[in-house]
């Protein structure tokens, strides 16, 4: 799947399709961890254990 960023005020937004959100169990209230390995952007849902440990 190829995506482009969408302007959102002074920021950029990535629209994630509903089937992917459902597959990963992500809702609008799910905290997401955003990181990089230096080459790729990595977006992962924070699970309960990670939230309790402070992310």
PDB file of N, CA, C and O in Angstrom:
ATOM      1  N   UNK A   1       0.840  -1.168   0.000  1.00  0.00           N
ATOM      2  CA  UNK A   1       0.000   0.000   0.000  1.00  0.00           C
ATOM      3  C   UNK A   1       0.894   1.242   0.000  1.00  0.00           C
ATOM      4  O   UNK A   1       1.810   1.350   0.815  1.00  0.00           O
ATOM      5  N   UNK A   2       0.631   2.157  -0.896  1.00  0.00           N
ATOM      6  CA  UNK A   2       1.366   3.420  -0.982  1.00  0.00           C
ATOM      7  C   UNK A   2       0.464   4.521  -0.441  1.00  0.00           C
ATOM      8  O   UNK A   2      -0.708   4.605  -0.809  1.00  0.00           O
ATOM      9  N   UNK A   3       1.005   5.361   0.426  1.00  0.00           N
ATOM     10  CA  UNK A   3       0.257   6.472   1.014  1.00  0.00           C
ATOM     11  C   UNK A   3       1.039   7.761   0.838  1.00  0.00           C
ATOM     12  O   UNK A   3       2.262   7.736   0.698  1.00  0.00           O
ATOM     13  N   UNK A   4       0.341   8.880   0.846  1.00  0.00           N
ATOM     14  CA  UNK A   4       0.982  10.191   0.880  1.00  0.00           C
ATOM     15  C   UNK A   4       0.476  10.923   2.112  1.00  0.00           C
ATOM     16  O   UNK A   4      -0.593  10.611   2.637  1.00  0.00           O
ATOM     17  N   UNK A   5       1.249  11.892   2.567  1.00  0.00           N
ATOM     18  CA  UNK A   5       0.850  12.679   3.726  1.00  0.00           C
ATOM     19  C   UNK A   5      -0.193  13.708   3.315  1.00  0.00           C
ATOM     20  O   UNK A   5      -0.220  14.159   2.170  1.00  0.00           O
ATOM     21  N   UNK A   6      -1.042  14.069   4.255  1.00  0.00           N
ATOM     22  CA  UNK A   6      -2.086  15.063   4.055  1.00  0.00           C
ATOM     23  C   UNK A   6      -1.804  16.242   4.971  1.00  0.00           C
ATOM     24  O   UNK A   6      -1.460  16.052   6.137  1.00  0.00           O
ATOM     25  N   UNK A   7      -1.948  17.471   4.448  1.00  0.00           N
ATOM     26  CA  UNK A   7      -1.745  18.664   5.273  1.00  0.00           C
ATOM     27  C   UNK A   7      -2.806  18.707   6.368  1.00  0.00           C
ATOM     28  O   UNK A   7      -3.986  18.460   6.122  1.00  0.00           O
ATOM     29  N   UNK A   8      -2.357  19.028   7.585  1.00  0.00           N
ATOM     30  CA  UNK A   8      -3.258  19.144   8.736  1.00  0.00           C
ATOM     31  C   UNK A   8      -2.753  20.313   9.576  1.00  0.00           C
ATOM     32  O   UNK A   8      -1.947  20.125  10.488  1.00  0.00           O
ATOM     33  N   UNK A   9      -3.227  21.517   9.269  1.00  0.00           N
ATOM     34  CA  UNK A   9      -2.693  22.713   9.920  1.00  0.00           C
ATOM     35  C   UNK A   9      -1.250  22.897   9.505  1.00  0.00           C
ATOM     36  O   UNK A   9      -0.941  22.885   8.313  1.00  0.00           O
ATOM     37  N   UNK A  10      -0.359  23.067  10.473  1.00  0.00           N
ATOM     38  CA  UNK A  10       1.071  23.209  10.194  1.00  0.00           C
ATOM     39  C   UNK A  10       1.795  21.868  10.241  1.00  0.00           C
ATOM     40  O   UNK A  10       3.025  21.817  10.208  1.00  0.00           O
ATOM     41  N   UNK A  11       1.035  20.797  10.319  1.00  0.00           N
ATOM     42  CA  UNK A  11       1.608  19.456  10.424  1.00  0.00           C
ATOM     43  C   UNK A  11       1.216  18.615   9.219  1.00  0.00           C
ATOM     44  O   UNK A  11       0.526  19.084   8.313  1.00  0.00           O
ATOM     45  N   UNK A  12       1.663  17.379   9.223  1.00  0.00           N
ATOM     46  CA  UNK A  12       1.304  16.425   8.175  1.00  0.00           C
ATOM     47  C   UNK A  12       0.653  15.223   8.839  1.00  0.00           C
ATOM     48  O   UNK A  12       1.070  14.800   9.917  1.00  0.00           O
ATOM     49  N   UNK A  13      -0.369  14.674   8.196  1.00  0.00           N
ATOM     50  CA  UNK A  13      -1.097  13.533   8.748  1.00  0.00           C
ATOM     51  C   UNK A  13      -1.028  12.361   7.781  1.00  0.00           C
ATOM     52  O   UNK A  13      -1.019  12.541   6.563  1.00  0.00           O
ATOM     53  N   UNK A  14      -0.979  11.174   8.335  1.00  0.00           N
ATOM     54  CA  UNK A  14      -1.029   9.947   7.550  1.00  0.00           C
ATOM     55  C   UNK A  14      -2.390   9.310   7.798  1.00  0.00           C
ATOM     56  O   UNK A  14      -2.716   8.977   8.937  1.00  0.00           O
ATOM     57  N   UNK A  15      -3.178   9.137   6.761  1.00  0.00           N
ATOM     58  CA  UNK A  15      -4.498   8.531   6.890  1.00  0.00           C
ATOM     59  C   UNK A  15      -4.333   7.012   6.853  1.00  0.00           C
ATOM     60  O   UNK A  15      -3.781   6.460   5.901  1.00  0.00           O
ATOM     61  N   UNK A  16      -4.813   6.351   7.891  1.00  0.00           N
ATOM     62  CA  UNK A  16      -4.712   4.894   7.986  1.00  0.00           C
ATOM     63  C   UNK A  16      -6.093   4.310   7.709  1.00  0.00           C
ATOM     64  O   UNK A  16      -7.063   4.650   8.386  1.00  0.00           O
ATOM     65  N   UNK A  17      -6.179   3.444   6.726  1.00  0.00           N
ATOM     66  CA  UNK A  17      -7.457   2.870   6.316  1.00  0.00           C
ATOM     67  C   UNK A  17      -8.069   2.000   7.419  1.00  0.00           C
ATOM     68  O   UNK A  17      -7.358   1.355   8.190  1.00  0.00           O
ATOM     69  N   UNK A  18      -9.400   1.999   7.474  1.00  0.00           N
ATOM     70  CA  UNK A  18     -10.143   1.270   8.498  1.00  0.00           C
ATOM     71  C   UNK A  18      -9.769  -0.212   8.590  1.00  0.00           C
ATOM     72  O   UNK A  18      -9.630  -0.714   9.705  1.00  0.00           O
ATOM     73  N   UNK A  19      -9.597  -0.940   7.478  1.00  0.00           N
ATOM     74  CA  UNK A  19      -9.223  -2.361   7.610  1.00  0.00           C
ATOM     75  C   UNK A  19      -7.901  -2.571   8.358  1.00  0.00           C
ATOM     76  O   UNK A  19      -7.757  -3.550   9.089  1.00  0.00           O
ATOM     77  N   UNK A  20      -6.955  -1.675   8.185  1.00  0.00           N
ATOM     78  CA  UNK A  20      -5.675  -1.797   8.896  1.00  0.00           C
ATOM     79  C   UNK A  20      -5.873  -1.499  10.375  1.00  0.00           C
ATOM     80  O   UNK A  20      -5.328  -2.197  11.231  1.00  0.00           O
ATOM     81  N   UNK A  21      -6.655  -0.460  10.677  1.00  0.00           N
ATOM     82  CA  UNK A  21      -6.943  -0.139  12.078  1.00  0.00           C
ATOM     83  C   UNK A  21      -7.617  -1.322  12.771  1.00  0.00           C
ATOM     84  O   UNK A  21      -7.261  -1.679  13.894  1.00  0.00           O
ATOM     85  N   UNK A  22      -8.583  -1.920  12.098  1.00  0.00           N
ATOM     86  CA  UNK A  22      -9.289  -3.068  12.673  1.00  0.00           C
ATOM     87  C   UNK A  22      -8.366  -4.267  12.851  1.00  0.00           C
ATOM     88  O   UNK A  22      -8.438  -4.955  13.870  1.00  0.00           O
ATOM     89  N   UNK A  23      -7.509  -4.523  11.884  1.00  0.00           N
ATOM     90  CA  UNK A  23      -6.564  -5.634  11.962  1.00  0.00           C
ATOM     91  C   UNK A  23      -5.645  -5.502  13.175  1.00  0.00           C
ATOM     92  O   UNK A  23      -5.334  -6.491  13.838  1.00  0.00           O
ATOM     93  N   UNK A  24      -5.216  -4.275  13.457  1.00  0.00           N
ATOM     94  CA  UNK A  24      -4.291  -4.023  14.558  1.00  0.00           C
ATOM     95  C   UNK A  24      -4.995  -3.691  15.868  1.00  0.00           C
ATOM     96  O   UNK A  24      -4.341  -3.502  16.893  1.00  0.00           O
ATOM     97  N   UNK A  25      -6.324  -3.621  15.840  1.00  0.00           N
ATOM     98  CA  UNK A  25      -7.077  -3.307  17.054  1.00  0.00           C
ATOM     99  C   UNK A  25      -6.876  -1.878  17.513  1.00  0.00           C
ATOM    100  O   UNK A  25      -6.877  -1.606  18.714  1.00  0.00           O
ATOM    101  N   UNK A  26      -6.704  -0.965  16.575  1.00  0.00           N
ATOM    102  CA  UNK A  26      -6.470   0.442  16.893  1.00  0.00           C
ATOM    103  C   UNK A  26      -7.775   1.217  16.763  1.00  0.00           C
ATOM    104  O   UNK A  26      -8.493   1.080  15.772  1.00  0.00           O
ATOM    105  N   UNK A  27      -8.079   2.042  17.782  1.00  0.00           N
ATOM    106  CA  UNK A  27      -9.211   2.956  17.728  1.00  0.00           C
ATOM    107  C   UNK A  27      -8.667   4.381  17.788  1.00  0.00           C
ATOM    108  O   UNK A  27      -7.458   4.583  17.893  1.00  0.00           O
ATOM    109  N   UNK A  28      -9.556   5.361  17.721  1.00  0.00           N
ATOM    110  CA  UNK A  28      -9.115   6.754  17.809  1.00  0.00           C
ATOM    111  C   UNK A  28      -8.529   7.075  19.180  1.00  0.00           C
ATOM    112  O   UNK A  28      -7.821   8.072  19.326  1.00  0.00           O
ATOM    113  N   UNK A  29      -8.812   6.244  20.192  1.00  0.00           N
ATOM    114  CA  UNK A  29      -8.303   6.462  21.549  1.00  0.00           C
ATOM    115  C   UNK A  29      -7.020   5.693  21.851  1.00  0.00           C
ATOM    116  O   UNK A  29      -6.446   5.860  22.927  1.00  0.00           O
ATOM    117  N   UNK A  30      -6.562   4.856  20.926  1.00  0.00           N
ATOM    118  CA  UNK A  30      -5.371   4.042  21.157  1.00  0.00           C
ATOM    119  C   UNK A  30      -4.110   4.901  21.090  1.00  0.00           C
ATOM    120  O   UNK A  30      -3.867   5.553  20.075  1.00  0.00           O
ATOM    121  N   UNK A  31      -3.299   4.914  22.162  1.00  0.00           N
ATOM    122  CA  UNK A  31      -2.027   5.631  22.086  1.00  0.00           C
ATOM    123  C   UNK A  31      -1.096   4.917  21.104  1.00  0.00           C
ATOM    124  O   UNK A  31      -1.036   3.687  21.076  1.00  0.00           O
ATOM    125  N   UNK A  32      -0.380   5.688  20.314  1.00  0.00           N
ATOM    126  CA  UNK A  32       0.535   5.127  19.324  1.00  0.00           C
ATOM    127  C   UNK A  32       1.961   5.558  19.629  1.00  0.00           C
ATOM    128  O   UNK A  32       2.210   6.714  19.971  1.00  0.00           O
ATOM    129  N   UNK A  33       2.887   4.630  19.504  1.00  0.00           N
ATOM    130  CA  UNK A  33       4.307   4.928  19.650  1.00  0.00           C
ATOM    131  C   UNK A  33       4.853   5.196  18.252  1.00  0.00           C
ATOM    132  O   UNK A  33       4.737   4.354  17.363  1.00  0.00           O
ATOM    133  N   UNK A  34       5.448   6.373  18.062  1.00  0.00           N
ATOM    134  CA  UNK A  34       6.029   6.741  16.772  1.00  0.00           C
ATOM    135  C   UNK A  34       7.542   6.776  16.950  1.00  0.00           C
ATOM    136  O   UNK A  34       8.060   7.501  17.799  1.00  0.00           O
ATOM    137  N   UNK A  35       8.248   5.982  16.139  1.00  0.00           N
ATOM    138  CA  UNK A  35       9.705   5.917  16.230  1.00  0.00           C
ATOM    139  C   UNK A  35      10.283   5.721  14.836  1.00  0.00           C
ATOM    140  O   UNK A  35       9.552   5.631  13.850  1.00  0.00           O
ATOM    141  N   UNK A  36      11.599   5.659  14.775  1.00  0.00           N
ATOM    142  CA  UNK A  36      12.277   5.431  13.506  1.00  0.00           C
ATOM    143  C   UNK A  36      13.500   4.559  13.747  1.00  0.00           C
ATOM    144  O   UNK A  36      14.067   4.547  14.840  1.00  0.00           O
ATOM    145  N   UNK A  37      13.890   3.840  12.722  1.00  0.00           N
ATOM    146  CA  UNK A  37      15.132   3.077  12.777  1.00  0.00           C
ATOM    147  C   UNK A  37      16.212   3.783  11.968  1.00  0.00           C
ATOM    148  O   UNK A  37      17.273   3.218  11.705  1.00  0.00           O
ATOM    149  N   UNK A  38      15.934   5.020  11.578  1.00  0.00           N
ATOM    150  CA  UNK A  38      16.871   5.797  10.778  1.00  0.00           C
ATOM    151  C   UNK A  38      16.548   5.762   9.296  1.00  0.00           C
ATOM    152  O   UNK A  38      17.033   6.599   8.534  1.00  0.00           O
ATOM    153  N   UNK A  39      15.732   4.799   8.880  1.00  0.00           N
ATOM    154  CA  UNK A  39      15.342   4.674   7.474  1.00  0.00           C
ATOM    155  C   UNK A  39      13.832   4.642   7.298  1.00  0.00           C
ATOM    156  O   UNK A  39      13.306   5.090   6.279  1.00  0.00           O
ATOM    157  N   UNK A  40      13.143   4.112   8.291  1.00  0.00           N
ATOM    158  CA  UNK A  40      11.695   3.919   8.194  1.00  0.00           C
ATOM    159  C   UNK A  40      10.995   4.545   9.384  1.00  0.00           C
ATOM    160  O   UNK A  40      11.560   4.653  10.472  1.00  0.00           O
ATOM    161  N   UNK A  41       9.765   4.951   9.162  1.00  0.00           N
ATOM    162  CA  UNK A  41       8.898   5.435  10.226  1.00  0.00           C
ATOM    163  C   UNK A  41       8.146   4.228  10.779  1.00  0.00           C
ATOM    164  O   UNK A  41       7.573   3.449  10.016  1.00  0.00           O
ATOM    165  N   UNK A  42       8.146   4.073  12.093  1.00  0.00           N
ATOM    166  CA  UNK A  42       7.501   2.930  12.729  1.00  0.00           C
ATOM    167  C   UNK A  42       6.404   3.455  13.650  1.00  0.00           C
ATOM    168  O   UNK A  42       6.669   4.243  14.558  1.00  0.00           O
ATOM    169  N   UNK A  43       5.173   3.014  13.410  1.00  0.00           N
ATOM    170  CA  UNK A  43       4.028   3.429  14.214  1.00  0.00           C
ATOM    171  C   UNK A  43       3.415   2.168  14.802  1.00  0.00           C
ATOM    172  O   UNK A  43       2.947   1.298  14.068  1.00  0.00           O
ATOM    173  N   UNK A  44       3.420   2.069  16.132  1.00  0.00           N
ATOM    174  CA  UNK A  44       2.931   0.861  16.802  1.00  0.00           C
ATOM    175  C   UNK A  44       1.939   1.235  17.890  1.00  0.00           C
ATOM    176  O   UNK A  44       2.146   2.214  18.608  1.00  0.00           O
ATOM    177  N   UNK A  45       0.852   0.459  18.022  1.00  0.00           N
ATOM    178  CA  UNK A  45      -0.073   0.721  19.127  1.00  0.00           C
ATOM    179  C   UNK A  45       0.586   0.356  20.451  1.00  0.00           C
ATOM    180  O   UNK A  45       1.261  -0.668  20.551  1.00  0.00           O
ATOM    181  N   UNK A  46       0.392   1.188  21.459  1.00  0.00           N
ATOM    182  CA  UNK A  46       0.889   0.900  22.798  1.00  0.00           C
ATOM    183  C   UNK A  46      -0.092  -0.054  23.454  1.00  0.00           C
ATOM    184  O   UNK A  46      -1.270   0.273  23.602  1.00  0.00           O
ATOM    185  N   UNK A  47       0.365  -1.196  23.838  1.00  0.00           N
ATOM    186  CA  UNK A  47      -0.491  -2.185  24.492  1.00  0.00           C
ATOM    187  C   UNK A  47      -0.541  -1.901  25.989  1.00  0.00           C
ATOM    188  O   UNK A  47       0.265  -1.120  26.495  1.00  0.00           O
ATOM    189  N   UNK A  48      -1.468  -2.519  26.697  1.00  0.00           N
ATOM    190  CA  UNK A  48      -1.681  -2.250  28.119  1.00  0.00           C
ATOM    191  C   UNK A  48      -0.405  -2.390  28.940  1.00  0.00           C
ATOM    192  O   UNK A  48      -0.126  -1.541  29.786  1.00  0.00           O
ATOM    193  N   UNK A  49       0.374  -3.442  28.707  1.00  0.00           N
ATOM    194  CA  UNK A  49       1.601  -3.661  29.480  1.00  0.00           C
ATOM    195  C   UNK A  49       2.597  -2.530  29.247  1.00  0.00           C
ATOM    196  O   UNK A  49       3.273  -2.101  30.183  1.00  0.00           O
ATOM    197  N   UNK A  50       2.695  -2.047  28.018  1.00  0.00           N
ATOM    198  CA  UNK A  50       3.608  -0.950  27.709  1.00  0.00           C
ATOM    199  C   UNK A  50       3.137   0.347  28.362  1.00  0.00           C
ATOM    200  O   UNK A  50       3.953   1.135  28.841  1.00  0.00           O
ATOM    201  N   UNK A  51       1.832   0.569  28.381  1.00  0.00           N
ATOM    202  CA  UNK A  51       1.279   1.773  29.014  1.00  0.00           C
ATOM    203  C   UNK A  51       1.576   1.773  30.498  1.00  0.00           C
ATOM    204  O   UNK A  51       1.956   2.801  31.058  1.00  0.00           O
ATOM    205  N   UNK A  52       1.402   0.616  31.148  1.00  0.00           N
ATOM    206  CA  UNK A  52       1.650   0.506  32.583  1.00  0.00           C
ATOM    207  C   UNK A  52       3.123   0.692  32.904  1.00  0.00           C
ATOM    208  O   UNK A  52       3.463   1.196  33.975  1.00  0.00           O
ATOM    209  N   UNK A  53       4.010   0.291  31.985  1.00  0.00           N
ATOM    210  CA  UNK A  53       5.452   0.421  32.191  1.00  0.00           C
ATOM    211  C   UNK A  53       5.949   1.812  31.806  1.00  0.00           C
ATOM    212  O   UNK A  53       7.129   2.119  31.976  1.00  0.00           O
ATOM    213  N   UNK A  54       5.061   2.645  31.294  1.00  0.00           N
ATOM    214  CA  UNK A  54       5.455   3.998  30.928  1.00  0.00           C
ATOM    215  C   UNK A  54       5.844   4.142  29.483  1.00  0.00           C
ATOM    216  O   UNK A  54       6.521   5.108  29.129  1.00  0.00           O
ATOM    217  N   UNK A  55       5.435   3.200  28.613  1.00  0.00           N
ATOM    218  CA  UNK A  55       5.687   3.308  27.180  1.00  0.00           C
ATOM    219  C   UNK A  55       6.990   2.731  26.808  1.00  0.00           C
ATOM    220  O   UNK A  55       7.357   2.741  25.633  1.00  0.00           O
TER     221      UNK A  55
END
